[in-house]
Amino acid sequence: MTRYVPTYELYGETSGKEPDFWLHCETIPSRSSLHHWEIKLHRHASFFQILYIDAGAGDAIFGDRSHAIQPPAVVTVPPGLDHGFRFSRDIDGIVITMLSANLSHLPSDRSRLGEWLAAPHLTALDPDDPDAAYLMQSLKRLGEEYRSNRSGRSELLASYVALALRLTARISYQEDISQSPADENEQRMEQLTGLIQRHFRSHRPASFYAREIGVSPTHLNRIVRSMTGRTAHDLIAGKLVDEAKRELVFTLASVQEISYRLGFADPAYFSRFFLKHAGETPKDWRKRQKSSLERA
């Protein structure tokens, strides 16, 4: 008999409406204590979760498999996965629930990080390891920042999440002795990402990046397609769109000012470019996102 697994935004809550937050953070005891320290199997349709376990013990259940949790540890749960938890009464830590669409890489995209995000992970942390220690401190700061209403809160939360996932993935790779080192294509993708970061405002064509890396434009596109499923041009345009979104949400600059900052000579062309890639005009996108952030 097929077992029924409910879908929630936050465990035990069913609103039936559009999510009214992009990120939510709470302590693990605050919710698990209401359910006798057991979070039964459930899933989240469009949310990614990060649990930081600072004290206590328990089990993480992914599907039909159980994994013992010993702190300090980070548990990452992709959307759509049946999962649950059993916690000891002295459990301590935080759980972060965020819209997966707001992640820098979507789970299951063809990048190395995207593949990692698409699977659940229980990552043990060694406090003596510099990366792990920084990760633990960052997650604690994220929890403190969420509880505050200080200026720059939303931007800092987004930065803490991006940092936490990158560091957790790095530590997870190091734990997995079967993980092969980065191959030549991965190294070239890292090189391309760095070059785009430096030059995206100059609107350089893909041929410029290919020349800098030392490959033909055709070969560069093959590498990018194999790693991300996109073209080099898509990657460059995506960086411009991502930066435009960041400016629209986290600054008070006008659309015209943002267009000039991003290297567009014509604000009207910038608006058409943004509409093509984001599906909304810059003004509409800003209005909707700021409304969502204010409810976080």
C-alpha positions in Angstrom: 0.0 0.0 0.0 1.4 3.4 -1.0 2.1 5.6 2.0 0.8 9.2 2.0 3.5 11.8 2.4 2.1 15.3 2.9 3.6 18.4 1.3 4.2 21.5 3.4 5.8 24.9 3.2 6.7 24.7 6.9 6.1 21.4 8.7 2.5 21.0 9.8 1.3 24.1 8.0 -0.9 24.0 4.9 -2.0 27.4 3.5 -3.0 26.5 0.0 -1.8 29.9 -1.1 1.3 31.3 -2.7 4.3 31.3 -0.3 4.5 34.6 1.5 8.2 34.3 2.4 11.4 33.7 0.4 13.4 32.6 3.5 12.3 31.4 7.0 14.5 30.6 9.9 13.6 29.1 13.3 15.2 27.0 16.0 14.9 23.3 15.7 13.4 22.8 19.2 10.7 25.5 18.5 8.8 23.2 16.1 10.0 19.7 16.9 9.0 20.1 20.6 5.4 20.6 19.4 5.5 17.2 17.7 7.2 15.1 20.5 10.6 15.7 18.9 9.6 13.8 15.7 9.2 15.4 12.3 7.4 12.7 10.3 8.0 12.1 6.6 6.9 15.0 4.4 8.2 17.0 1.5 8.5 20.6 0.3 7.4 21.3 -3.3 9.5 24.4 -3.9 11.6 24.9 -0.9 15.2 24.0 -0.1 16.2 23.4 3.6 19.4 23.7 5.6 19.5 22.4 9.1 22.4 23.3 11.4 22.7 20.9 14.3 24.7 22.5 17.1 23.9 20.1 20.0 22.0 17.0 20.9 21.5 14.0 18.5 19.0 12.4 16.2 18.3 10.7 12.9 17.7 12.2 9.5 15.4 10.1 7.3 15.7 10.5 3.6 13.1 8.3 1.9 13.4 4.9 3.5 16.9 5.4 4.8 17.9 6.7 8.3 21.2 8.5 9.0 22.5 9.2 12.6 23.1 12.8 13.3 26.0 13.8 15.6 26.7 17.5 16.1 28.0 19.7 14.8 26.6 18.9 11.4 24.6 20.4 8.5 21.7 18.6 6.8 20.7 19.8 3.3 17.3 18.8 1.8 16.3 19.5 -1.8 12.7 20.2 -2.8 10.5 17.2 -3.6 12.4 14.8 -1.3 10.5 12.7 1.3 12.3 13.3 4.6 11.8 13.5 8.3 13.7 13.7 11.6 13.8 12.2 15.1 15.6 14.5 17.6 16.8 14.1 21.2 15.2 16.4 23.7 18.5 18.4 24.1 18.6 19.1 20.3 19.8 22.6 19.4 20.3 24.4 16.1 18.4 26.1 13.4 16.4 25.2 10.3 16.4 27.5 7.2 13.7 27.1 4.6 14.1 29.1 1.4 12.6 29.1 -2.1 14.8 27.0 -4.3 14.4 29.5 -7.1 16.4 32.0 -5.0 19.5 29.7 -4.9 22.5 30.8 -6.9 22.4 27.3 -8.6 19.2 25.4 -9.1 19.2 21.8 -7.8 19.8 19.4 -10.6 21.3 21.9 -13.0 24.4 20.4 -14.7 26.9 22.3 -12.7 28.9 20.4 -10.0 27.1 22.4 -7.3 23.7 21.9 -8.9 24.2 18.2 -8.8 25.2 18.3 -5.2 22.1 20.5 -4.3 19.8 17.9 -6.0 20.6 15.2 -3.4 20.2 15.2 0.4 23.4 15.4 2.4 24.3 14.9 6.1 27.7 16.7 6.5 29.7 16.3 9.7 31.7 19.4 10.7 35.1 19.4 12.4 35.3 22.6 14.5 39.1 22.5 14.2 38.8 22.8 10.4 38.9 26.5 9.3 36.2 26.0 6.7 33.9 24.2 9.1 34.5 26.7 11.9 33.7 29.6 9.5 30.6 27.8 8.3 29.3 27.2 11.8 29.8 30.9 12.7 28.1 32.0 9.5 25.0 29.9 10.2 24.8 31.2 13.7 25.1 34.8 12.3 22.4 34.0 9.8 20.0 33.0 12.6 20.8 36.2 14.5 20.4 38.3 11.4 17.0 36.7 10.6 15.7 37.7 14.1 16.9 41.3 13.6 15.3 44.1 11.6 18.5 45.9 10.9 19.3 47.6 7.6 20.6 45.3 4.9 19.0 42.2 6.5 17.7 40.6 3.3 21.0 41.0 1.4 23.0 39.6 4.3 20.7 36.6 4.6 21.1 35.8 0.8 24.9 36.1 1.2 25.0 33.9 4.3 22.9 31.2 2.5 25.2 31.3 -0.6 28.3 31.1 1.5 26.9 28.3 3.7 26.0 26.1 0.8 29.3 26.6 -1.0 31.3 25.7 2.2 29.0 22.8 3.0 29.4 21.4 -0.5 33.2 21.8 -0.3 33.4 20.0 3.0 31.0 17.3 1.7 33.3 16.7 -1.3 36.3 16.3 0.9 34.5 13.7 3.0 33.5 11.7 -0.1 36.7 9.8 -1.0 35.1 8.6 -4.2 34.7 12.3 -5.4 37.1 12.7 -8.3 39.2 15.9 -8.5 38.0 18.7 -10.8 38.7 17.7 -14.4 39.8 20.1 -17.2 36.3 21.2 -18.1 35.5 22.1 -14.5 38.8 24.1 -14.2 37.8 26.0 -17.4 34.4 26.6 -16.0 35.9 28.1 -12.9 38.1 30.2 -15.1 35.2 31.4 -17.2 33.1 32.2 -14.1 36.0 34.4 -12.8 36.4 36.2 -16.1 32.6 36.9 -16.4 32.7 38.3 -12.8 35.4 40.7 -13.9 34.1 41.7 -17.3 30.3 41.3 -17.4 29.7 45.0 -17.3 31.7 45.4 -20.5 29.3 43.2 -22.4 32.2 41.2 -23.9 31.1 38.5 -26.4 31.7 34.8 -25.9 34.6 34.9 -28.3 36.5 37.2 -25.9 36.1 34.7 -23.0 37.1 31.8 -25.3 40.3 33.7 -26.3 41.2 34.4 -22.7 40.8 30.8 -21.7 42.6 29.6 -24.8 39.9 27.6 -26.6 37.8 28.2 -29.7 34.3 29.8 -29.2 32.8 26.5 -30.4 34.7 24.4 -27.9 33.9 26.9 -25.1 30.2 26.4 -25.9 30.6 22.6 -25.8 32.2 22.9 -22.3 29.5 25.2 -21.0 26.7 23.0 -22.4 28.2 19.8 -20.9 28.5 21.4 -17.5 25.4 23.6 -17.3 23.1 22.8 -20.3 23.4 26.4 -21.4 25.5 28.3 -23.9 28.3 30.7 -23.0 26.1 33.6 -24.1 23.4 32.4 -21.8 25.9 32.4 -18.9 27.1 35.9 -19.6 23.5 37.2 -20.0 22.5 35.4 -16.8 25.2 37.2 -14.8 23.9 40.6 -16.0 20.4 39.6 -15.1 21.4 38.3 -11.6 23.3 41.5 -10.9 20.3 43.6 -12.2 18.1 41.6 -9.8 20.5 42.3 -6.9 20.5 46.0 -7.6 16.8 46.2 -8.0 16.1 44.5 -4.7 19.0 45.8 -2.5 19.5 49.4 -3.7 17.4 52.4 -4.2 18.8 53.2 -7.6 16.4 53.9 -10.4 16.0 51.5 -13.3 17.9 54.0 -15.5 20.8 54.2 -13.0 21.0 50.5 -12.8 21.1 50.1 -16.6 24.0 52.5 -16.8 25.9 50.7 -13.9 25.5 47.5 -15.9 27.0 48.9 -19.0 23.7 49.5 -21.0 23.8 52.8 -23.0 20.0 52.7 -23.5 17.7 52.1 -20.4 14.9 51.1 -22.8 17.1 48.3 -24.2 18.0 47.2 -20.7 14.3 46.9 -19.8 13.7 44.8 -22.9 16.7 42.6 -22.1 15.5 42.1 -18.5 12.0 41.3 -19.7 13.3 38.7 -22.1 15.3 36.9 -19.5 13.3 37.4 -16.3 9.8 37.4 -17.7 8.9 40.8 -16.1 9.9 44.4 -16.5 12.5 45.6 -14.0 9.8 47.7 -12.2 7.4 44.9 -11.9 10.0 42.5 -10.8 11.3 44.9 -8.1 7.8 45.6 -6.8 7.0 41.8 -6.4 10.3 40.9 -4.9 10.4 43.7 -2.4 6.9 42.7 -1.3 8.1 39.2 -0.7 11.3 40.2 1.1 9.3 42.4 3.5 7.3 39.4 4.6 10.4 37.3 5.4 
